Amino acid sequence: MDLFDYTSKQNQETRGPLAARMRPQTIDDIVGQSSIVGEGTLLRRAIEADRLTPMIFYGPPGTGKTTLAKVIANSTSAWFEQLNAVTSGVNEIRDVVKKANDRKKYEGERTILFIDEIHRFNKSQQDALLPFVEDGTIVLIGATTENPMFEVNDALLSRARLFHLEPHSDEDIRTIIQQALKDKERGFGEYDIDLKEEAEDHLVGVANGDARTALNAIELAVLTTDPDDDDVIRIDIETAEESIQQRVLQYDKQGDNHYDTVSAFIKSIRGSDPDATLYWLAKMIYAGEDPKFIARRLYVHAAEDIGLADPNALLIAQAAADAVDFIGLPEARIPLAEAALYLATAPKSNAVISGIDYALEKVKNEATGAVPAHLKDAHYKGAKTLGHGQGYLYPHHYENHYVPQQYLPDQHVGRSFYAPSDNGYEKTVRKRLDYFHKRKQRESTASPKNKG
Ligand SMILES: Nc1ncnc2c1ncn2[C@@H]1O[C@H](COP(=O)(O)OP(=O)(O)OP(=O)(O)O)[C@@H](O)[C@H]1O
């Protein structure tokens, strides 16, 4: 059996690569994505009732956007047209629209227009579609890997329903691989294939929720492995690695290694070691860690380990999180690295987390303190008669916009939750608090009763 001879395989020669052959044909064939196509969902009902309205599928590659459009094409009574925004321009749009118009006028038939990679259309191309989406000449279905909030015209967006496809779960990718191995017509069911567990785990891990990547890799692995003497194609870890072109890292998204690596990354930041920070970051990226997960860790640790020693850290972590959303990998590795390096080299303080956790402990374990009368809301009618807000001192009326007065509940007066470090900006904060402290001592006679 010559596995390289594609054309000799009855079920493979004419229908292209495995991923295309295995593409689900009906909504029931779709694996996962239950929040979008599960029983009772809006989209499933719309497809089943053939009452389709404009929609945009947004999600990473290989999550089934084109698949959904094809399922709709198979099930609708409407005419189905397809354009790819990379290769089509305004002329193609006009052409499709004209035909759709004729169909509507003369045959009363609707046209569904599927535009793959709709974000690649520029503004005027998207504008050209608008009137025809609006008057119902075409029912637009767009697919995009980019956040449509940025890449699709507001006017189009407001007329379309947005469906967000998540990366497939590891379990779903496993199911998709197994289906391909078993399917006798469209997959490799005619072959005796022994996909080793380790090899499958590797493919699932590196595919990272992208079904096409997983199917392409399994196809390559099968087609490049000679059967052994028992006519079994054995796919081991080395073949899986070569097929998906990534080395196996000692990294498992669910397992200990994942947490150990994240832990090493965070500790390197906290320990102000930029080199180790970059190393662990690179390991996470290479192993297919979700960049949003990394960005969320940076966010938390900007506040936890740097805090007011450099308040910019939080903003830079936020910018990196936005960048991950906006541009995705591989480019997002750069802003992620910049933010991680900023945190690793910034002055450190844990005063924020210590402060809030200490305060939370008090709130949780001790009776809630009453709000002192002079701090109570004094805006509503009758507040005055209750004495609310009376005796409150307005700080801006005092020297340096400060006046000592009681803000904590009675039982906590004198307690300190926030202890600024001597690092970075917090040094300035500390000096200011020292000054307030001195003023407090000096003006200890100042009380709501004899001031203001
Ligand atoms: N939910 C699914 N169930 C079963 N197979 C799937 C599913 N989603 C994707 N696949 C498989 O992955 C292949 C690629 O999916 P599809 O072309 O729909 O992805 P896409 O989201 O449009 O990707 P891209 O953005 O790269 O165009 C399909 O041909 C199919 O074999």
PDBQT file of the ligand as one rigid body, heavy atoms in Angstrom, charges set to zero:
ROOT
HETATM    1  N1  LIG A 501     -17.018  22.165  15.377  1.00  0.00    +0.000 N 
HETATM    2  C1  LIG A 501     -16.347  21.348  14.535  1.00  0.00    +0.000 A 
HETATM    3  N2  LIG A 501     -16.657  20.044  14.472  1.00  0.00    +0.000 NA
HETATM    4  C2  LIG A 501     -15.975  19.206  13.657  1.00  0.00    +0.000 A 
HETATM    5  N3  LIG A 501     -14.967  19.616  12.861  1.00  0.00    +0.000 NA
HETATM    6  C3  LIG A 501     -14.614  20.898  12.900  1.00  0.00    +0.000 A 
HETATM    7  C4  LIG A 501     -15.295  21.836  13.726  1.00  0.00    +0.000 A 
HETATM    8  N4  LIG A 501     -14.728  23.056  13.548  1.00  0.00    +0.000 NA
HETATM    9  C5  LIG A 501     -13.754  22.892  12.673  1.00  0.00    +0.000 A 
HETATM   10  N5  LIG A 501     -13.673  21.606  12.259  1.00  0.00    +0.000 N 
HETATM   11  C6  LIG A 501     -12.710  21.035  11.322  1.00  0.00    +0.000 C 
HETATM   12  O1  LIG A 501     -11.679  21.997  11.129  1.00  0.00    +0.000 OA
HETATM   13  C7  LIG A 501     -11.620  22.417   9.782  1.00  0.00    +0.000 C 
HETATM   14  C8  LIG A 501     -11.395  23.899   9.741  1.00  0.00    +0.000 C 
HETATM   15  O2  LIG A 501     -12.530  24.573  10.251  1.00  0.00    +0.000 OA
HETATM   16  P1  LIG A 501     -13.097  25.898   9.602  1.00  0.00    +0.000 P 
HETATM   17  O3  LIG A 501     -12.578  26.072   8.196  1.00  0.00    +0.000 OA
HETATM   18  O4  LIG A 501     -14.567  25.927   9.791  1.00  0.00    +0.000 OA
HETATM   19  O5  LIG A 501     -12.417  26.937  10.530  1.00  0.00    +0.000 OA
HETATM   20  P2  LIG A 501     -12.496  28.507  10.500  1.00  0.00    +0.000 P 
HETATM   21  O6  LIG A 501     -12.930  28.920  11.868  1.00  0.00    +0.000 OA
HETATM   22  O7  LIG A 501     -13.315  28.990   9.358  1.00  0.00    +0.000 OA
HETATM   23  O8  LIG A 501     -10.964  28.847  10.318  1.00  0.00    +0.000 OA
HETATM   24  P3  LIG A 501     -10.216  30.055   9.544  1.00  0.00    +0.000 P 
HETATM   25  O9  LIG A 501     -10.436  31.276  10.352  1.00  0.00    +0.000 OA
HETATM   26  O10 LIG A 501      -8.787  29.621   9.560  1.00  0.00    +0.000 OA
HETATM   27  O11 LIG A 501     -10.830  30.105   8.182  1.00  0.00    +0.000 OA
HETATM   28  C9  LIG A 501     -12.944  21.999   9.166  1.00  0.00    +0.000 C 
HETATM   29  O12 LIG A 501     -12.778  21.693   7.809  1.00  0.00    +0.000 OA
HETATM   30  C10 LIG A 501     -13.321  20.763   9.964  1.00  0.00    +0.000 C 
HETATM   31  O13 LIG A 501     -12.721  19.629   9.428  1.00  0.00    +0.000 OA
ENDROOT
TORSDOF 0
